[in-house]
Amino acid sequence: MSENSENAPEKVEFTPIGYVENDYFKPEYKEEVYEKVSKIVLREDLVDGLYRVEELEKLYILFYFSKSEGYKLIHRRRYDGEMSGVFASRSPYRPNGIGLTLVELLKVEGNVLYVKGIDAINGTPVLDIKPYMKDLEEKAKEKAK
Ligand SMILES: C[S@@+](CC[C@H](N)C(=O)[O-])C[C@H]1O[C@@H](n2cnc3c(N)ncnc32)[C@H](O)[C@@H]1O
């Protein structure tokens, strides 16, 4: 371990900020989920954190693969059938089980976000929500050059 990582915490614990609600009940690949509307039901105590979220068109949803057990460091990727390391794939079987999906925000009603395109099953714990800001991200990179 390097000097820097010696000061880093060995364990990181999260409490879900909410849950996914939809009619996708089993963790199996289904193309149609990308066209489906799901609800993200946020904890009531966090609802103020949604201030101005309705101004956004797209959001990143970070979630936990709650139904995955274990992981393989090398596996066959579904999307192209090639062997790859887990960090070169979107596999739900990962050391930290974190999923990341870019969704379309349709509407917000109180603590409920209606989103299109989340590939997480019903009951999936949500860890964080972040705005997708294409212009901002690209501008920052341009500036740094
Ligand atoms: C290939 S992963 C990609 C997820 C995300 N877009 C990402 O890149 O991290 C999507 C698959 O995870 C599985 N999945 C969804 N929710 C899950 C959950 N709560 N626990 C375990 N697997 C889940 C489903 O089979 C779904 O097709």
PDBQT file of the ligand as one rigid body, heavy atoms in Angstrom, charges set to zero:
ROOT
HETATM    1  C1  LIG A 201     -25.477  -5.120 -17.508  1.00  0.00    +0.000 C 
HETATM    2  S1  LIG A 201     -26.046  -4.301 -16.036  1.00  0.00    +0.000 S 
HETATM    3  C2  LIG A 201     -25.750  -2.607 -16.476  1.00  0.00    +0.000 C 
HETATM    4  C3  LIG A 201     -26.264  -1.670 -15.439  1.00  0.00    +0.000 C 
HETATM    5  C4  LIG A 201     -25.806  -0.235 -15.625  1.00  0.00    +0.000 C 
HETATM    6  N1  LIG A 201     -26.287   0.343 -16.852  1.00  0.00    +0.000 N 
HETATM    7  C5  LIG A 201     -24.301  -0.134 -15.561  1.00  0.00    +0.000 C 
HETATM    8  O1  LIG A 201     -23.673   0.021 -16.604  1.00  0.00    +0.000 OA
HETATM    9  O2  LIG A 201     -23.731  -0.222 -14.468  1.00  0.00    +0.000 OA
HETATM   10  C6  LIG A 201     -27.791  -4.400 -16.220  1.00  0.00    +0.000 C 
HETATM   11  C7  LIG A 201     -28.317  -5.725 -15.744  1.00  0.00    +0.000 C 
HETATM   12  O3  LIG A 201     -28.193  -5.802 -14.323  1.00  0.00    +0.000 OA
HETATM   13  C8  LIG A 201     -29.166  -6.671 -13.803  1.00  0.00    +0.000 C 
HETATM   14  N2  LIG A 201     -29.754  -6.040 -12.604  1.00  0.00    +0.000 N 
HETATM   15  C9  LIG A 201     -30.601  -4.999 -12.539  1.00  0.00    +0.000 A 
HETATM   16  N3  LIG A 201     -30.908  -4.704 -11.274  1.00  0.00    +0.000 NA
HETATM   17  C10 LIG A 201     -30.236  -5.582 -10.495  1.00  0.00    +0.000 A 
HETATM   18  C11 LIG A 201     -30.127  -5.788  -9.091  1.00  0.00    +0.000 A 
HETATM   19  N4  LIG A 201     -30.783  -5.047  -8.222  1.00  0.00    +0.000 N 
HETATM   20  N5  LIG A 201     -29.330  -6.794  -8.656  1.00  0.00    +0.000 NA
HETATM   21  C12 LIG A 201     -28.654  -7.572  -9.537  1.00  0.00    +0.000 A 
HETATM   22  N6  LIG A 201     -28.713  -7.425 -10.865  1.00  0.00    +0.000 NA
HETATM   23  C13 LIG A 201     -29.504  -6.446 -11.352  1.00  0.00    +0.000 A 
HETATM   24  C14 LIG A 201     -30.187  -6.911 -14.903  1.00  0.00    +0.000 C 
HETATM   25  O4  LIG A 201     -30.014  -8.213 -15.381  1.00  0.00    +0.000 OA
HETATM   26  C15 LIG A 201     -29.797  -5.916 -15.984  1.00  0.00    +0.000 C 
HETATM   27  O5  LIG A 201     -30.017  -6.406 -17.269  1.00  0.00    +0.000 OA
ENDROOT
TORSDOF 0
